[in-house]
C-alpha cells in the first residue's frame, strides 16, 4: 500500500460538503425560511434553535451588547445549561 501524502483526497460515494443531516444545505436553508414569520424576535429564536440542530451543537446563543450597562446580554438561547446567567456582571 502506497503511503498517503498530504495531497491525497479520500472521496466517499454519496457525500457532499453541502450535506448536513441527510439534506443538502439548500434544502436546510429552505426549511429554515419556511419557519420564519413576521415577528423578528421569534425569528431569531428559530434561527438559534435551527443553527444548534444543523451544526449538532450542545447549545447556541445570540448575544447583544447593552451599551447602557456596558455588559453582554444573552438575548436568545437554545438548550442553555441550567442557571446560565442572561447577563454578564
FENLIN-V330589 format. One record per residue. N is the residue number from 1. SS is DSSP state (h for helix, s for strand, l for the rest). PSI is psi in whole degrees, -180 to 180 (999 if undefined). Layout:
n->{N | N}
ss->{SS | SS}
psi->{PSI | PSI}
//
This chain:
n->{1 | 2 | 3 | 4 | 5 | 6 | 7 | 8 | 9 | 10 | 11 | 12 | 13 | 14 | 15 | 16 | 17 | 18 | 19 | 20 | 21 | 22 | 23 | 24 | 25 | 26 | 27 | 28 | 29 | 30 | 31 | 32 | 33 | 34 | 35 | 36 | 37 | 38 | 39 | 40 | 41 | 42 | 43 | 44 | 45 | 46 | 47 | 48 | 49 | 50 | 51 | 52 | 53 | 54 | 55 | 56 | 57 | 58 | 59 | 60 | 61 | 62 | 63 | 64 | 65 | 66 | 67 | 68 | 69 | 70 | 71 | 72 | 73 | 74 | 75 | 76 | 77 | 78 | 79 | 80 | 81 | 82 | 83 | 84 | 85 | 86 | 87 | 88 | 89}
ss->{l | l | l | l | l | l | l | l | l | l | l | l | l | l | l | l | l | l | s | s | l | l | s | s | h | h | h | h | h | h | h | h | h | h | h | l | l | l | l | h | h | h | h | h | h | h | h | h | h | h | h | h | h | h | l | l | l | l | l | s | s | s | s | s | s | s | l | l | l | l | s | s | s | s | s | s | s | s | l | l | l | l | l | l | l | l | s | l | l}
psi->{131 | 131 | 143 | 142 | 175 | -10 | -12 | 140 | 131 | 112 | 123 | 149 | 148 | 28 | 152 | 143 | -10 | 14 | 128 | 124 | 34 | -7 | 149 | 163 | -38 | -41 | -43 | -42 | -42 | -42 | -42 | -48 | -32 | -19 | -19 | 147 | -149 | -7 | 110 | -36 | -43 | -37 | -41 | -43 | -41 | -45 | -42 | -45 | -48 | -39 | -42 | -44 | -43 | -41 | -1 | 48 | 164 | -43 | 167 | 154 | 159 | 115 | 149 | 152 | 135 | 97 | -35 | -41 | 6 | 53 | 170 | 132 | 133 | 102 | -32 | 142 | 158 | 130 | 39 | 151 | 151 | 138 | 11 | 124 | 129 | -15 | 142 | 166 | 999}
//
